Amino acid sequence: MERREGPINVWDYERLAEEALDEATFGYFAGGAGDEHTVRANVAAFDNWRLRPRVLVDVGEVSAATTVLGTDISMPIITSPVAYQRMAHPEGEVAVAGAAAELGTIVCLSSFTTSSPAEVAEAAGEGRRWFQLYWHPDRGVTKEMLAQAREAGFSAVVLTVDLPVLGPRERDLRTGFEVKSDYRLEVYASALGDLGVVTPKSAATLVDPTLTWRDLEWLHEQAGLPVIAKGILTAEDALLAVDHGCDAVVVSNHGGRQLDRAVASLDALPEVVDAVGDRAEILMDGGVRRGTDVAIALALGARAVLVGRAVVWGLAARGSDGVKHVLELLRDELLVALALLGCSSPDGLGRSHVAPAVGRREQ
Ligand SMILES: Cc1cc2nc3c(=O)[nH]c(=O)nc-3n(C[C@H](O)[C@H](O)[C@H](O)COP(=O)(O)O)c2cc1C
């Protein structure tokens, strides 16, 4: 076989990213809350499952294409909202949006974007884009943020519900991580004027800790777009999200960056899927590093997954080309997994395709 010199999987990209970034910046992207139990648990949770392949099924043509909220996408893999992407690479969010659009999937832009929604829209062109919202304590500001997203053609609002306060990031304390003044939070700069250097303390003032489910009514009126609740880890909250009009739910623990020891996203997925049924679409993120991880999440009932760090590693290593390659790697790994599972498309996956790993510890 021809020897391949470059990166061939997401782990390779993680190593390249670590080489490309200084210690504090890499630590900001890689790290999580407290002892980082949940960061590790998100990845480890996939190891609690094994795939059950079916054979002698016609897999002459296999496609990764699917739909999310009625939108056709080329693969059930969407980019997670990640703050400060220009810190990973000068092309930042623009590179991620361009790569996602080129490959036919959705980009989700963080409220903490260092590129403007208009720049991202230009890079995405016809590509679908979602806007992740951190609800500001001043409703006027939240309204202005939503207006920016709507004007730039974003087609859904992803309301992050797991950050009423910022999780304790010990890596950042140890490395003395600071956001440099070159990175402007574009959405807030338009809504509030330049904030200067944003510290973890001042970032916390940008999110309303008093928000409750009742406030979603106002959001629906203002947004005029589908609303997706991101950061749900229990059946109870998933049902509340659906009862309050959310069109989809992202089962997520913020990549282990908020409540350390919170349940791994994949472990929370089945109870959310069982509770919600077909009342809303269920997405998940956290720990996805392989196409087989995507297959397990889909078999457990996710419509699609979002990927955070894997995309950042591609971005840090090689800009737009790196993001594109990471998404292609995940898609191609998924395609092989689908064929070997006897499925010609993601819709063919179900619970019969997974089994608990033998000796799996009880959750
Ligand atoms: C460096 C970093 C910044 C993040 N910023 C945001 C953000 O601004 N808004 C948000 O909703 N989630 C944010 N997240 C969480 C991601 O959207 C996602 O839930 C998480 O990264 C998924 O886990 P994974 O990195 O293992 O794929 C961030 C995650 C990381 C690693």
The ligand as an SDF file (V2000), in Angstrom:
LIG
                    3D

 31 33  0  0  0  0  0  0  0  0999 V2000
  -12.8390   25.9260   22.5940 C   0  0  0  0  0  0  0  0  0  0  0  0
  -14.3130   25.6940   22.6310 C   0  0  0  0  0  0  0  0  0  0  0  0
  -15.1740   26.7700   22.5750 C   0  0  0  0  0  0  0  0  0  0  0  0
  -16.5520   26.5650   22.6000 C   0  0  0  0  0  0  0  0  0  0  0  0
  -17.3880   27.6400   22.4520 N   0  0  0  0  0  0  0  0  0  0  0  0
  -18.7260   27.4250   22.4380 C   0  0  0  0  0  0  0  0  0  0  0  0
  -19.6020   28.5040   22.2060 C   0  0  0  0  0  0  0  0  0  0  0  0
  -19.1930   29.6290   21.9990 O   0  0  0  0  0  0  0  0  0  0  0  0
  -20.9420   28.2520   22.2340 N   0  0  0  0  0  0  0  0  0  0  0  0
  -21.4430   26.9840   22.4500 C   0  0  0  0  0  0  0  0  0  0  0  0
  -22.6520   26.7960   22.4640 O   0  0  0  0  0  0  0  0  0  0  0  0
  -20.6160   25.9560   22.6310 N   0  0  0  0  0  0  0  0  0  0  0  0
  -19.2740   26.1350   22.6190 C   0  0  0  0  0  0  0  0  0  0  0  0
  -18.4430   25.0720   22.7800 N   0  0  0  0  0  0  0  0  0  0  0  0
  -19.0170   23.7080   22.9020 C   0  0  0  0  0  0  0  0  0  0  0  0
  -19.1580   23.0770   21.5210 C   0  0  0  0  0  0  0  0  0  0  0  0
  -20.1780   23.6900   20.7820 O   0  0  0  0  0  0  0  0  0  0  0  0
  -19.4880   21.5740   21.6050 C   0  0  0  0  0  0  0  0  0  0  0  0
  -20.5880   21.3850   22.4580 O   0  0  0  0  0  0  0  0  0  0  0  0
  -18.3100   20.7160   22.0680 C   0  0  0  0  0  0  0  0  0  0  0  0
  -17.0960   21.2140   21.5920 O   0  0  0  0  0  0  0  0  0  0  0  0
  -18.5210   19.2840   21.5610 C   0  0  0  0  0  0  0  0  0  0  0  0
  -17.5200   18.4290   21.9970 O   0  0  0  0  0  0  0  0  0  0  0  0
  -16.2560   18.0190   21.1000 P   0  0  0  0  0  0  0  0  0  0  0  0
  -15.3270   19.1870   21.1280 O   0  0  0  0  0  0  0  0  0  0  0  0
  -15.7170   16.8250   21.8230 O   0  0  0  0  0  0  0  0  0  0  0  0
  -16.7520   17.7060   19.7010 O   0  0  0  0  0  0  0  0  0  0  0  0
  -17.0630   25.2480   22.7270 C   0  0  0  0  0  0  0  0  0  0  0  0
  -16.1800   24.1640   22.7770 C   0  0  0  0  0  0  0  0  0  0  0  0
  -14.8310   24.3700   22.7250 C   0  0  0  0  0  0  0  0  0  0  0  0
  -13.9060   23.1790   22.7420 C   0  0  0  0  0  0  0  0  0  0  0  0
  1  2  1  0
  2  3  1  0
  2 30  2  0
  3  4  2  0
  4  5  1  0
  4 28  1  0
  5  6  2  0
  6  7  1  0
  6 13  1  0
  7  8  2  0
  7  9  1  0
  9 10  1  0
 10 11  2  0
 10 12  1  0
 12 13  2  0
 13 14  1  0
 14 15  1  0
 14 28  1  0
 15 16  1  0
 16 17  1  0
 16 18  1  0
 18 19  1  0
 18 20  1  0
 20 21  1  0
 20 22  1  0
 22 23  1  0
 23 24  1  0
 24 25  2  0
 24 26  1  0
 24 27  1  0
 28 29  2  0
 29 30  1  0
 30 31  1  0
M  END
$$$$
